[in-house]
Amino acid sequence: MKKILFVCMGNICRSPAAEGVLKKILQENNLQDKFYVDSAGLIDYHAGEPPDDRMANIMEERGYPINHTARQINLKDFDIFDYILAVDDYVFKELNRYPIDSQKKKKILKLANFFKNFSEKEIQDPYYGNKKDFEYCLTLIEDSVQGFFNDKLISNGQKHL
């Protein structure tokens, strides 16, 4: 079973959204039993909280599951997960500062590297924005998570299980 972890700043907007998008893709492809998907935040400020209502509402409108309680990433996650996807440059840099060996650092990827239809370098945090910012953020997440699924979890019809 492959394990995927999405990481953002507080684990209430972008990373739980990416988690929900990938879970839906896996379900649509009848692969939900082959993967474990979770999300976490760099900081513990929102630990124990549900996802941001604004993101949850947009996800619900688009038919994505969002059943998550915020948590902070920890060192054990680098042992457990096969892929750790950072949503922006800051998160990527901070994850690479953890005291882990080079093999574990190879697990850390930038989600924006999997865009298929966008040229943005990262997925901006919509937290201080409006509904359109959250909608655009989710659109970017949909594109990059689909790209990640296609590039890393399946390719040429072969499932990387």
N, C-alpha and C positions, 0 to 999 in steps of 0.2 A: 504494500500500500504506500503510495507516494503521499507526502505531507507538504502542504503549501501554507505559508503564513504571509499575510499582508500586513504591512506596518505603516502607520501614519503618526502624527504627533500625539493625539489624545485618544485615538481609537473610538471616536464617536461619529465620524463623517466618512472619510475616504476609505479607510481600511475595512470597516464593516460593510461598506457598499461593495468593494471589490470582492469580499468574501461572499456576499449574496449573489453577485453576478456570476462568479465561478460556480457556485453551488447550483444555480439554475442551468448553466451550460452543461454541467456534469449530469444533472437529472435528465435534461433533454436528450442526452446521448447515452442514457442508461449506464452511466459510469460512477454514480454516486457512491457505490460500495467499494470502488477501487482507489478513492482518494479521501484524504482528511484535509479539510480546509478550515482555517481559523484566521483571526486577526488580532493585532495588539498595537499598543501605542508606545512611543518612546518615554512618555511621562505618565505618572500615576494620578494626575490631577482628576481625571474622569473615571478612575477605576471604580467598578461596581455600577456604573450608570448605563442606561440603555442608549442606543444610537440617538443622535440629534434628531428631533422631530421633523425638521425641515428635510433632511436627507431621507428619513424613514417614509415620509409622505410621498416624496418623488419616487422612491423605490417601489412603494406600494402601487402607485399609479402605473408604473412600468411592469408590474408583475413579478418583482423580485422578492425573495424571502429576506427578512432582516430580523433575525432573532439572535441577539448578541448582547453580552454584558462586557463593557469595556474592561480591559486589563492592560498591565504594563508588560512589555517583553522582558524576558529574563535569560540568563545564560543557558539554562537547560533547553530553551527553544532552539539554540544553535545545534544541539545534539539531536533533537527530535525531528526538526523539519528538513526536508530536502531542498526546498526553495523558500527563500525569505525575500519578499518583494517590497522594496521601498517606493513610496508614492512620490517623493520629491527628492531634490538634491541634498537638502539638509538631513533628512532622515537617512539617506544612503550614506552620507559621510559619518553620521553619528553611529550607525550600525557597524561601520568599518572600524570604529574606535574601540569597540568592545574587545576585551582581552581574550581573543580566540585565535586559533592557529590558521594558517593560510588555507587549509582545506575547507574549514568552516566559512572563511571569508568568501570562498568561491560560490557559496550558496546564496549570497546577497546579490540581488539583481535590481535594476531600476525598472519599475513597471512601464515607464514611458518608452523604454527601448523596444517595446512590443507594439507601439502604435502602427496601425496599417493605413489609417486615413487622416492622420494629423501630424503636424511637424513640431508640436510643443515638446519641450525638453523635460517637462515634469507636469504633475497634476497639482495645480494650485489648491490651497486650502480655501474652501468656500465659507468657512465659519463666520467671517465678518461680512459676508456678502448677502445678496438677496436671492430670491427664488431662481432667477435666471443663472446666477453663479452656481447654485446647487445643480440645476438641470445640466449645465454645460459640464460641470465636474463629473456627473454621472455618465454623460455621453462619452467623455474621455476615458473613464473607467471601463465602460462597456467595450470600447474599441481596443484598449490595451489588454484587457483580460481575455478577450476573444483571441487577440494576437498571441498572447502567452499560451493559451490553450492549444492553438494551432501549431505554434513553434516548438513548445517544450513538452506538451502532454500527448499530442498526436501529430504526426507528420506523414505525408504520403500514405495515409490510410492505416498507418501502424500506430498502435497505442503504446506509449512509453510507460509501462506499468511496473 
